[in-house]
Structures are given as structure tokens and as C-alpha cells.
């Protein structure tokens, strides 16, 4: 017999996926999907979720105001791995449990990160634009193989990325608030300070959550401490990098290039940054491979029944 608990799916991506819809409907009979494809927030989100005991959410911001307006709510299950949009302290106060599974989109994000690296090293976006405009310019690029890559945040995605980079014979530096000595030793990863990582890396890639300790962690001073020939990749969270300063160092030649899948404001509004020839951007598609969408959706379905109150170590940082 199907579970009749009232469910709401705020995620547009989940709601329009026929496989995930069918699998959720196999378990639950009373489901409200976001069939209008609306970005839900504030009062619209409250109205959509009113009367529901369990939610599947994605990028919707859930704060104390939202939770206070939804006294029936018992569980929030996360579609995706980022939890910075959830006020976990408020969830604890309201006794609302969190369904969350880490690492379900790690290969999807890692592969996009590699794509950014190769495209920027080989000037693919610029070369593509030039050929389309009738200009045949044989631009010399650099190979990813053998480069020194600094990974800031060696959690699920950082570790998966390491495996790919080591297969390409890259030297991998890592900086994380946690230590992973066995993994580092097995895969010949060198743990270093953030300062050393920024100074030594040919490519710096971010894989940390957004919180008060990481917001604008790459500020003006840190961006200017990087090698002028280096690349910066952010497929983690918008807000980790000072985007105004990033634009300046790209224009001034203090940084060779950058690839961003995420922005502090989405969609981004700084067209000057977006149109720089040494800046490559995508619309937050890191976890949007077909395979990752199914994995994230199935984890969210599972999280409706397998969950726990958030705490200092759940979900784990990084």
C-alpha cells in the first residue's frame, strides 16, 4: 500500500523528470509537484508547501520564517548535496528532520570541472568564437596533463576529481579544514596551506560549501597572490569568490582565466565579467547530468524516510 503522507516537491527539475515522478508515486499517493515550473520563494513557497508534512527541496531558501509558517512540516529531503540554503539551526528548533546523501553528484561536477580546465587551457571558447566569425587563428594552448592543480575542499567531489587528475599525471595539492591522510598518501596528494596552494597551483578549483567561514574566501589579496598564468575554477557555490575583484584581475592580466558554474547572484548580472574572453561560464549545471539527476532524485526519495535532525556533523562539512 502506498504511503498517504502529504508530500510537496518544490524542485522544478525533479518535478519535470518522468522517471523520478514515477518512482516517487510508487511510494506516495498524496504528492504536490511544482508543475508550473515556478521558482518558489517566500510567500509562494509557503503557500505551495502549506499542509505538507514532507518536502523535497533543491535550491529554495528555507529559513525560520518559512518553517514557522509550516507547522505541519516534519521532514525536508534534499535534492542535491548543498545545504547552505537551509537554516539548519531553525530546523533543529522546529524539530524538522533532514534527508541528505553526500556525493551523489560528484562525478557530474568533477567532469564539468575537468571540462572547464581543458577548455580554458586550450582557449576553446575563444577559438570557437573566432572561427564562427571567419577568423582562422591557430592559438597555442597548454595541456592539463602534468599541471599542478590545487583543490580547495577535498570532500566527495574533491576526492573524485583527484582520481581523474592523477590519471592525467597532474600534481595535486589539497587544502581542507579536515585531514584525509590515508587518501592523500594513497593518491600522492600534498596537503598544504591555502596560501601555499594559491601560490603554487597552475589551476585552483573550489569544492567547499558556502558558509560564514568560506564566503568571499578568495578575496582581493588572495586572488592577487595567485600565479598570473593560473586558472580559477568554481563549480561549488556562488559567493566563495569576490566577483568584482575577479573581473579586475582577469582584465589586468593578473589571472589567465576563470571558469564559473555558480555565482553570488543567479542569474549573474555583471555582463562585463561574463563577456570577458578569458572567462567561461555555465548556468549552474554541475550536477545536471542525466545520471546525477537520477542519483540525486533517488537519494531525495530515500531521504523522505531515512533522515535525522541536522547537527554540527550532519550533514558533514565538505
N, C-alpha and C positions, 0 to 999 in steps of 0.2 A: 504494500500500500504506500502511496506517495505521502510525503510529509506535507501537511497543510499550513505550516508556519508561514505567515506573510513575509515575502521577500521583495526587495527592490534592488534592481541593478541600475546604478547611476551611470555606469560606463557606457559610452556610445559604441566603442569598439566591441565590447563583449556583446552588447545588445544586438548588433547587426551581424554577428557571426553565427551562421546556422548550426554549426557543429556544437558550439558551446551552449547555445539556446536549447538545443535538443537534449544535451546531456544534463543540463540543469532541470529541464522539465521532466526528465525521467525520475528525478528525486523529489521535486517540489511541485505542488499543484497551484499554489497561490503566488504568482510572480508578476511583478510590475517591471517591465522593461522600459528603457529610455528609447522608445521607438521614434520619437520626434527628432532624435539626434541633437538635442539641445545641450549646450554647456551649462550644467547646473551649478548654481551657487546661491548663497544667501537664502532669501525667502523662496525662490524657485526650488532650491534643493530641499528645504524644509517641507514644502507642500508636496513634493514628489515622494518624499520618504515618510510622510506622516502615516502613522498606524502600522508601519512595518517593524517587525522585530529583528530582522537581519538585513544587512546591506552588503552588496558587492560594489566597492568603490574603486576608482582609478586615481585621477588627478584632482578630484574635487576636494576643496578645503573643508575639513571637518573641525570646527572649533567649539568652544564651550557654549556659545550662543546657539549653534546648531543642535548640540547634544541636549541642551536644556529644553529646547522646543520639541524634542522627540523622546518623551518619557517611556514609550513602549520599546525603544531600541535596546537590544541585548548584545548584538554581535556586529562588528564590521569586519568583513573579509576583504583583503587587499588584492586587487587585480594589478599585478606588478610588484616590484620589490621595494620601491621607495616609500618611506613612511613620513617624510618631512611635512607632508600636507595634513597629517593627523596630529591633533593636540592630545598626546598620549597621557599627560597629567590629567586633563579633563576627562578622558576616557576612564582613568582609574577612579576619579571622584564619582563618576556616574555608574561605575561598575560594569562598563561595557568591554567585552572581550574582543580581542583582535585575532583574526585568522591571517597568518602570514607565512610564506615559504620563501626562503632566500635562494638566490642563484638560478631561478627558473628561466631567466632570460640572458644568462651570462654569455653564451656563445653568440647570440644575436648581437649584443653590444660589443663584444670583443671583435667580431668580424667587421662591424662598421668602423671601429677604431682603427683596425688594420687598413681598411679601405681609405680612410682619411689620410693615414700616414703615406701610403703609396701614391695616392692622387696628388698630394702636396709635394712630395719629394720629386715626382716626375712631371709636375706642372700640368697635370691632366686637364683641370678646368680651364686654365688659360689657353692651353694648346687647342682644346676643343673649340673654344670661342673664336680663336684666330682662324682656324681652318674654315669654320662656318662663315666667317666674314671675308673669305677669299685670300687670307694671308698664310703662306706656307713657310713657317719658321721652325727650323729644327732645333728645339730647345734641349739643352743638356740638363739632365736631372741627376738625382742621386739614388742609389739602391737602398732599400730598407735593410737588406742583409748586412750584418756586421755592424750596424749602428748601435750606439748606446742609448737605451730607452729608459727613462725614469718613470716609474709607476707610483703615483701618489694615491695610496689606498690599495692594499693588497688583499682585499676580501674575495668574494666569489668571482667577480669579473676580473679583478686584477690578477688572480691566480690563473684563470683560464687564458687570459691574454699572455701571461708569461709563457705558457706552454707553446703557443703559436710563435712567439718571438724567439724562444730558444731554438725551435725547429729551424728558424731562419738565421741562426747563429748570431743573434743580437746579444749584446751585453745588457743585462737587466739590473737596474738599480731600483730599490724599493724604499718607500717611506710610509710608515703606518704607525698609529698610536699603539697598535698591538704588535707582538713579535711572533713570527712564524719560523722558528729556527729549523725545524725539520724540513719544511717546504723549501726554505731558502737554500739549505745545504743540498737537497736532492736535485734542485734545478739551477744551482750555481747563481743564485740571486744575491746581490750585495746590498744589505740594509745600510742606509745612510741617513744623515740628517736632511731636512728639507732644503737647507741652504746648499749643501753639497750636491744634492740631486739636481737642483736648478742650474748650478754652475757647470756640472759635468755632462749633462744629457744633451744628445742631439735632438731628441724628441721627449717632451714631457706630456704625460697623459693622466687625466684626473679620473679617479674612481672612488670618490668618497661621498657620503650623504651630506645634505645641506643642513647645518645646524649653527648655533651661535659660535661654535669653535672653528667652523670651516667657511662661514660667509666671508666673501672677499679675501680668502686666504692668499690668492695671488693678487696682491695689491701693486701699486706703482713700483715700490722698491724691489719687490720680488720679481716682477716681470722684467725690470731693467737689469736684474742680476743674471738673467739667462744669456746664453751664448747667442750673439746676433744671427748666427746661421741656424738656430734651433727652430723647431716647430712646437706648437702647443695644441693639444687636442683635449676637448671637453665633451665627453658623451655621458657625463654623470648627472649633474644638476646645474641649472642656471643659478647665478648668484655666487658661485665659487670664485669667479674672476671679475676684477674691475674692468668692465667692458669699455668704458671711456678711455682708460689708460691703455687697454689692449689696442684700441684703434690708433692711438698716438704712436705706440712702439712699432706697429705694422707700417704706418705711414712714414715714420722716421727711419725705417730700416734697422731698428733695434731688435727686431724679431723677423725671421724669414717668412713665417706663415703660421696660420692657425686654422683649425677645423672645429666647428662647434655644431653640436646637435641640439643643444639646450641653451636657453637664455634666461636672464633675470626676469624679463617680461616676454611672454609668449602670446601672439607672435611678436618678434622684435620690431622696434620702431626706428632704430638708427640705420637709415638707408645708406649713409656714408660708409659705415662699417661693412654692411652687407655687400656692398658693391666693390670693395677693395679687391684687386686682382690676386692678392695673396691670402684671401680669406675664403674658406669653403664652409658652407652651412647647409644644414638639412633641418626639417621641421619636426624634431623630437621623434625620430623613427628608430632609435637604437634598439628598442625592444619589440619592433613591429614586423619581425619576420613571421611568416606563416607558422613556423614551428614554435617560436616563442609565444605567440598569441595563444596557441592551444595549450602550451605548458602553463602559462600564467593563468588562463581561464580555468583550467582543471585544478590548479592549486587554489584558486579562489573558491571554487565549488567545494573542495575538500575543507577549506577553512571555515565554511559555514557551520561545520560540525566539529572540527578539531581546532580549538582556539584557546587563548588564555589572556588574562589581564596583562596589559603592557607593563613592563618594569624596566629597571636600569639595564638589564641584559636580555630583554625580549621586546622587539627583535634585536639581535646583536648589532652593534655598530659595524660599519664597513662591510 
